[in-house]
Amino acid sequence: MNISAPMHRIICTDASLSGPLREWLDNQAVAGEVICSPDDCSKAPLCRWLDHAPLGPEGRAHGALLDAVETLIRTRHAFKSRELAELRRRLERLLDELSDDGE
C-alpha cells in the first residue's frame, strides 16, 4: 500500500472553532483536516470518531478487503505461495484505487 505523509486530524465538535482551526492548519503548511462530523473525514465511510452508525455496503467491503490483506500479510511465512502474494498485491492496488477515489 502507498505510504504518504501523515495526515493530521483535529476533531472539533464546536463548529465556531472549525474555521479558525482549518486556517491554522493552512498557515502551518501541514497536511491536515478538521473533523466536525463523520462526513468531514477523508476516511469516511470508515470514520468512527464522532458517530457510531453502522457501516454501509461500501464501508463493509473496504473493511473486508483490509482484513483480507492483513491476513495475507500475517500468514505469508506459513503459506509461501506466489499466487497468494499476487492476490495480496492485487487487493492492495484495489484498496489504493478505492482510497484515491474517496479523496
C-alpha positions as CSV (number, residue, x, y, z in Angstrom):
1,M,0.0,0.0,0.0
2,N,1.2,3.5,-0.6
3,I,2.6,5.3,2.4
4,S,2.3,9.0,2.2
5,A,3.0,11.9,4.6
6,P,0.9,11.6,7.8
7,M,-2.4,13.4,7.8
8,H,-3.1,15.4,10.9
9,R,-6.7,15.2,12.0
10,I,-8.3,17.5,14.6
11,I,-11.6,16.5,15.9
12,C,-13.7,19.5,16.9
13,T,-17.4,19.3,17.8
14,D,-17.6,23.1,18.1
15,A,-18.5,24.5,14.7
16,S,-17.4,28.0,15.6
17,L,-13.8,26.8,16.1
18,S,-13.6,24.7,13.0
19,G,-12.9,27.6,10.7
20,P,-10.0,29.1,12.7
21,L,-8.6,25.6,13.2
22,R,-8.6,25.0,9.4
23,E,-7.0,28.3,8.9
24,W,-4.3,27.5,11.4
25,L,-3.6,24.2,9.7
26,D,-3.2,26.0,6.3
27,N,-0.8,28.6,7.9
28,Q,1.3,25.7,9.3
29,A,1.6,24.2,5.9
30,V,0.9,20.7,7.2
31,A,-1.4,18.1,5.7
32,G,-4.5,18.1,7.9
33,E,-8.2,18.3,8.3
34,V,-10.6,19.4,10.9
35,I,-13.4,17.0,11.5
36,C,-16.7,18.3,12.9
37,S,-18.8,15.4,11.7
38,P,-18.0,12.0,10.2
39,D,-18.7,13.4,6.7
40,D,-15.7,15.8,7.1
41,C,-13.3,12.9,7.5
42,S,-11.4,11.9,4.4
43,K,-11.5,8.3,5.6
44,A,-15.3,8.2,5.6
45,P,-17.2,5.9,5.5
46,L,-14.9,4.1,7.9
47,C,-14.6,7.1,10.2
48,R,-15.9,6.2,13.7
49,W,-14.6,9.2,15.7
50,L,-17.8,11.2,16.0
51,D,-20.5,8.7,15.1
52,H,-21.2,5.0,15.7
53,A,-23.6,4.5,12.9
54,P,-23.3,1.1,11.2
55,L,-21.1,0.9,8.1
56,G,-22.8,0.9,4.7
57,P,-22.1,-1.6,2.0
58,E,-19.0,0.4,0.8
59,G,-17.5,0.6,4.3
60,R,-18.1,-3.1,4.9
61,A,-16.5,-4.1,1.6
62,H,-13.5,-1.8,2.3
63,G,-13.2,-3.3,5.8
64,A,-13.3,-6.8,4.4
65,L,-10.6,-6.0,1.9
66,L,-8.4,-4.6,4.6
67,D,-8.9,-7.7,6.8
68,A,-8.1,-10.0,3.8
69,V,-4.8,-8.1,3.1
70,E,-3.8,-8.1,6.8
71,T,-4.5,-11.8,7.0
72,L,-2.4,-12.5,3.9
73,I,0.5,-10.4,5.4
74,R,0.3,-12.1,8.8
75,T,0.3,-15.6,7.2
76,R,2.8,-15.1,4.3
77,H,5.5,-17.1,6.0
78,A,3.2,-20.0,6.8
79,F,1.9,-20.3,3.2
80,K,4.7,-19.4,0.8
81,S,2.7,-19.1,-2.4
82,R,3.2,-16.8,-5.4
83,E,-0.5,-16.9,-6.1
84,L,-1.3,-15.6,-2.6
85,A,1.4,-12.9,-2.8
86,E,0.0,-11.8,-6.2
87,L,-3.6,-11.8,-4.7
88,R,-2.3,-9.6,-1.8
89,R,-0.8,-7.2,-4.3
90,R,-4.0,-7.0,-6.4
91,L,-6.1,-6.4,-3.3
92,E,-3.6,-3.7,-2.1
93,R,-3.9,-2.0,-5.5
94,L,-7.7,-2.1,-5.3
95,L,-7.6,-0.6,-1.9
96,D,-5.3,2.2,-3.1
97,E,-7.6,2.9,-6.1
98,L,-10.7,3.0,-3.8
99,S,-8.9,5.3,-1.4
100,D,-7.8,7.6,-4.3
101,D,-11.5,7.8,-5.4
102,G,-12.6,8.9,-1.9
103,E,-10.1,11.8,-1.6
